[in-house]
């Protein structure tokens, strides 16, 4: 019978909607466990490969893979932490000189404005002065709120929570790796043979696409990181690694981009009179933007099969509904829907 939705499809959609509503409230407090499950899915092929090649039992293979993963996190974390903290200290130590430079430029600007305003109407000069004072006052209030002691205190007071979440993540990851075959068997035991075959196809397709999604994001972020690092080594070697790391973190969020860091940085040097450095930073910002806009659609399309428009919409809706986590969850839900449709679990063949 040709209908827009069959009863079975409608039932599946209702179940998906209920799961989505429940997930909307559970996801924000389950981030460590969810990330652990996703990480376990990525590490599962390595466990199976080690079992097949080295003829080891699963428990030993899981322990080796988990230990290698933990060692990698430790090495990368130590390197980034020590380097970022070192360059951050240098930045803080040089902050007074930056502030003095801004004050000098501001005094020169006021002197130039006073000389230029001698031939201007008093009302115009008064209005300009009021707007400049208003801007500086709002900027001071914003910076005071941003760097007040309460915000800094909240960061340090949340460190135990972050540590607990990280420990929960590691424990959950290890347990997921151990129980992955049993979890899959338990899931398939509740399905009919035909449905189980479709779910297996969907899961294999979903695993491939999800891996491609994260691989694509990682490849793009690596390109951005090294491009910014190479550029900054020529522009500002003393801050190269710190700023490249910050740009990499910010640029991983597609809607924001590296311009958020490089733009104000370039404007600061333009204001302080260092036109050359400001121009170099502006060129680097444009280069990074061109690289992302050129590379990202091709990498995404080749690895996950989603158009850039569909990826952008999924990320934006995920951001609005789930916050930062939605940048990842949004495209994953779209990928899961497409995989279910390819597997025949969801059928939406209709014409109007």
C-alpha positions in Angstrom: 0.0 0.0 0.0 1.4 3.3 -1.0 1.3 5.7 1.9 3.4 8.6 3.0 4.6 6.8 6.1 3.9 3.2 7.0 2.8 2.4 10.6 6.1 0.7 11.2 8.0 3.8 10.0 5.8 6.0 12.1 6.4 3.9 15.2 10.2 4.1 14.6 10.0 7.8 14.2 8.1 8.1 17.5 10.7 6.0 19.3 13.5 8.2 17.8 11.6 11.3 18.9 11.2 9.9 22.5 14.9 9.0 22.6 15.8 12.4 21.3 13.8 14.1 24.0 15.3 11.9 26.7 18.7 12.5 25.3 18.2 16.2 25.4 18.0 16.1 29.2 20.5 13.3 29.7 23.3 14.3 27.3 24.5 17.4 29.1 25.3 15.4 32.3 26.6 12.3 30.5 29.3 13.8 28.3 32.2 11.8 29.8 30.3 8.5 29.3 29.2 9.4 25.8 32.7 10.4 24.8 34.0 7.2 26.3 31.6 5.2 24.2 32.6 7.1 21.0 36.3 6.6 21.9 35.7 2.9 22.5 34.1 2.6 19.1 37.2 4.1 17.5 39.6 1.9 19.4 37.6 -1.3 18.9 39.2 -1.9 15.4 42.6 -1.7 17.0 41.6 -4.2 19.6 40.3 -6.7 17.0 43.4 -6.1 14.9 45.7 -6.9 17.8 43.7 -10.0 18.6 44.0 -11.2 15.0 47.6 -10.4 14.4 49.2 -11.2 17.8 46.8 -14.0 18.7 46.1 -12.4 22.1 43.0 -12.7 24.3 40.6 -9.8 24.2 41.3 -8.7 27.8 45.0 -8.5 27.1 44.4 -6.7 23.8 42.1 -4.2 25.5 44.7 -3.6 28.2 47.5 -2.9 25.7 45.4 -0.6 23.5 44.1 1.3 26.6 47.6 1.7 27.9 48.9 3.0 24.6 46.0 5.4 24.4 46.6 6.6 28.0 50.3 7.0 27.2 49.6 9.1 24.1 47.2 11.4 26.1 49.9 11.8 28.8 52.7 12.7 26.3 50.6 15.1 24.3 49.1 16.6 27.4 52.5 17.1 29.1 54.0 18.7 25.9 51.1 21.1 25.3 50.7 22.0 29.0 54.4 22.8 29.6 54.7 24.7 26.4 51.5 26.6 26.7 52.1 27.5 30.3 55.7 28.7 29.5 54.5 30.9 26.7 51.5 32.1 28.7 53.8 33.2 31.5 55.9 35.1 29.0 52.8 36.8 27.7 51.7 37.8 31.2 55.2 39.1 31.9 55.2 41.3 28.8 51.6 42.5 29.4 52.8 45.7 31.1 54.8 46.7 28.1 51.8 46.1 25.9 49.6 48.2 28.1 52.2 51.0 28.2 52.4 50.8 24.4 48.6 51.2 24.1 48.7 54.1 26.6 51.4 55.8 24.5 49.4 55.4 21.3 46.3 56.6 23.0 48.0 59.8 24.2 49.4 60.4 20.7 45.9 59.8 19.3 44.4 62.4 21.7 47.1 64.9 20.8 46.4 64.4 17.1 42.7 64.7 17.7 43.1 67.9 19.7 45.2 69.4 16.9 42.8 68.3 14.2 39.7 69.5 16.1 40.7 73.1 16.3 39.0 73.8 13.0 36.0 71.6 13.6 32.6 72.6 15.1 32.6 72.2 19.0 29.4 70.1 18.8 31.1 67.6 16.5 34.2 67.4 18.7 32.1 66.9 21.8 30.1 64.1 20.2 33.2 62.3 19.1 34.8 62.6 22.6 31.6 61.3 24.2 31.5 58.2 21.9 35.1 57.4 22.4 34.7 57.7 26.2 31.6 55.5 26.1 33.5 52.9 24.0 36.4 52.9 26.4 34.2 52.7 29.4 32.2 49.7 28.0 35.5 48.0 27.0 36.8 48.5 30.6 33.6 47.0 32.1 33.8 44.1 29.7 37.4 43.3 30.5 36.8 43.7 34.2 33.9 41.3 34.1 35.9 38.8 32.0 38.9 38.8 34.2 37.5 39.4 37.6 38.5 37.3 40.5 35.2 35.4 40.6 35.6 34.0 37.1 39.2 33.0 37.8 38.2 31.5 41.1 35.4 29.5 39.4 37.9 28.0 37.0 40.1 26.7 39.8 37.2 25.5 41.9 35.9 23.5 38.9 39.3 21.6 38.5 38.2 18.8 40.9 35.0 18.4 38.8 37.1 18.2 35.6 39.4 15.7 37.2 36.4 13.5 38.3 34.9 13.7 34.8 38.3 12.7 33.3 38.6 9.7 35.7 35.0 8.6 34.9 35.8 8.9 31.2 38.9 6.6 31.5 37.1 4.0 33.6 34.1 4.0 31.3 36.4 3.7 28.3 38.1 0.7 29.7 34.8 -1.0 30.6 33.3 -0.2 27.2 36.3 -1.8 25.5 36.0 -4.9 27.6 32.2 -5.3 27.2 31.8 -4.2 23.6 31.2 -7.7 22.1 28.7 -8.5 24.9 26.9 -5.1 24.4 26.6 -5.8 20.7 25.3 -9.4 21.3 22.8 -8.1 23.8 21.5 -5.5 21.3 21.1 -8.1 18.5 19.4 -10.6 20.7 16.4 -8.3 20.9 16.1 -8.0 17.1 14.6 -10.1 14.4 17.0 -11.7 12.0 16.0 -9.3 9.2 16.2 -6.3 11.5 19.5 -7.5 12.9 20.9 -7.6 9.4 19.8 -4.1 8.7 21.1 -2.8 12.0 24.5 -4.5 11.3 24.6 -2.8 7.9 23.6 0.5 9.5 26.2 0.2 12.3 29.0 -0.7 9.9 28.0 2.2 7.7 27.6 4.5 10.7 31.0 3.5 12.1 32.6 4.2 8.7 31.0 7.6 8.4 31.5 8.6 12.0 35.1 7.7 11.8 35.3 9.7 8.6 33.7 12.7 10.2 36.2 12.8 13.1 39.1 12.0 10.7 38.0 14.9 8.5 37.7 17.3 11.4 41.1 16.1 12.6 42.8 16.5 9.2 41.4 20.0 8.7 42.4 21.0 12.3 45.9 19.6 11.8 46.3 21.6 8.5 45.1 24.8 10.3 47.4 24.2 13.2 50.6 23.7 11.1 49.7 26.5 8.7 49.2 28.9 11.7 52.3 27.6 13.4 54.5 28.1 10.3 53.1 31.5 9.7 53.5 32.6 13.3 57.1 31.3 13.5 57.9 34.0 10.9 55.6 36.6 12.4 56.0 36.2 16.2 58.2 33.3 17.1 58.0 33.8 20.9 54.2 33.3 20.9 54.0 30.9 17.9 53.1 27.6 19.7 50.8 29.2 22.2 48.8 31.2 19.7 48.8 28.3 17.2 47.3 26.1 19.8 44.6 28.6 20.7 43.9 29.1 17.0 43.6 25.4 16.5 41.2 25.0 19.4 39.0 28.0 18.3 39.2 27.0 14.6 37.9 23.5 15.4 34.5 25.3 15.9 33.4 26.0 12.3 31.1 28.9 12.9 33.7 30.9 14.9 37.0 30.4 13.1 40.6 31.7 13.6 39.6 35.3 12.7 38.4 35.7 16.3 42.0 35.5 17.5 43.9 36.9 14.6 41.5 39.8 13.9 41.8 41.6 17.3 45.5 40.8 17.4 46.1 42.5 14.1 43.9 45.5 15.1 46.0 45.9 18.2 49.2 46.2 16.2 47.5 48.5 13.7 46.5 50.8 16.6 49.9 50.7 18.2 51.5 51.7 15.0 53.1 48.4 14.0 51.6 48.3 10.5 53.9 45.6 9.3 53.0 43.1 12.0 49.3 43.9 11.7 49.4 43.3 8.0 51.2 40.0 8.4 48.6 38.8 10.9 45.8 39.9 8.6 47.3 38.0 5.7 47.6 34.9 7.9 44.0 35.2 8.9 42.9 35.4 5.3 45.2 32.4 4.4 43.7 30.3 7.2 40.2 31.2 6.1 40.9 30.3 2.5 42.5 27.0 3.6 39.4 26.0 5.7 36.9 27.1 3.1 38.8 25.2 0.4 39.8 22.1 2.2 36.9 21.5 4.6 34.1 20.8 2.0 36.3 18.4 0.0 37.6 16.6 3.1 34.1 16.4 4.6 32.5 15.3 1.4 35.0 12.6 0.8 35.0 11.2 4.3 31.3 11.4 5.4 29.3 11.9 2.3 27.5 15.0 3.6 27.3 18.2 1.7 28.8 21.3 3.3 25.3 22.9 3.6 23.9 19.8 5.4 26.9 19.7 7.7 26.5 23.4 8.5 22.8 23.1 9.3 23.3 20.1 11.5 26.1 21.8 13.4 24.1 25.0 13.9 20.9 23.2 15.1 23.1 21.0 17.4 24.7 24.2 18.8 21.3 25.8 19.5 19.8 22.6 21.1 22.8 21.1 22.9 25.5 23.8 23.2 29.1 23.1 22.2 28.4 19.3 22.2 25.9 19.9 19.4 28.7 20.6 17.0 29.5 16.9 17.1 26.1 15.4 18.0 24.2 17.3 15.2 26.1 15.9 12.3 26.2 12.5 14.0 22.4 12.4 14.2 22.2 13.3 10.6 24.6 10.6 9.7 22.7 8.1 11.7 19.5 9.1 10.0 21.0 8.7 6.5 22.6 5.4 7.5 19.2 4.1 8.8 17.6 5.2 5.5 20.3 3.4 3.5 19.8 0.3 5.6 16.0 0.3 5.0 15.1 0.9 8.6 13.5 4.2 7.8 11.7 4.5 4.4 10.7 7.9 3.1 10.1 7.3 -0.6 7.2 9.6 -1.5 6.2 12.1 -4.1 3.9 15.1 -3.8 
